[in-house]
Amino acid sequence: MSSLLERLNRFKDDRGMMANLRCIHIKNKKHRAWPALNRLGVAVENEVAAFVAGLFATHPEVNANGNFGDTCREIEKKRGDKRSDDIKLTPTERRFQHLLCAETGAELYQRVLRMVLLAKSQGVAVNYEQLLVDLRYWGERTKTAWAASYWEPHSEPAVEDLL
């Protein structure tokens, strides 16, 4: 576990600290998160670490396995979205696809935040340690890894594989 997550876990039950960390997601209230970030050893200008700390404060249920694509797939299962054989996407697939198209910065953070809120509503844990790394190095490699995890093939072999 990363040192940031270890420190966040220590303050998990401090409601005031968690409330202040959640303010990092609100433009006019970011200043309230800065002292809390300082106590965690996170530089105020470290945008990714501050964002992930705010996500943790929003939904502190941690999973140590997989990436955010796995988290989104689990959200889809819990919501009961059924994939069909046609090209029509489920609502969760559509959100996930929009997330993968996001550019680094505010757009990406807003879409990740929405998915974390969905994870919270469905009781799905998040691997914040991996998310921290993935957001720091957001690019095609990360997008492809998330997509591969989300659209993991079924366990049954495809017809083409049997021939």
Secondary structure, DSSP 8 states (H G I E B T S, - for coil): --HHHHHHHHTTT-HHHHHHHHGGGSGGGHHHHHHHHHHHT--TT-HHHHHHHHHHHH---B--SS-HHHHHHHHHHHHT----SSS---HHHHHHHHHHT--TTHHHHHHHHHHHHHHHHHT--B-HHHHHHHHHT-SHHHHHHHHHHHT---SS--HHHH-
